[in-house]
């Protein structure tokens, strides 16, 4: 059986400036604090809490390995933990434009994540029983994700 995708929500994740750690054994390391944002869609609505960060490693070939943990407070008061792991890569000229802070269309590069959502709230037990994937990209000081439940 071929899995399907169900659109769950669109995330706008607000970021603070990164903390650059320099080169480590696996590449250039940085921590990017997550300071807020919004979630809106057919299955999830609420706000991103300022309680997380994205730990990134930029590996050989300008492949960014993404590992973010943060939380969503739904419109009805439930809290959902988000653990997102993925990759982003772009052609060299596009990566240079992104590094300069230019607006780059998300279609000019690849960014995909696998997401696990967890919650202890009974109304959101369904998130504990599914896998999620997202496509998206960086726009200014935000990351925008289109999140789907794998059916």
Secondary structure, DSSP 4 states (H G I P E B T S, - for coil): ----EEEEEEEEEEEPPPEEEEEETTEEEEEEEEEEEEEESSS--EEEEEEEEEEEEEEGGGEEEEEEEEEEEETTS-EEEEEEEEEEEE-HHHHHHHHTT----GGGEEEEEEEEEE---GGGHHHHT--EEEEEEEETTEEEEEEEEE-
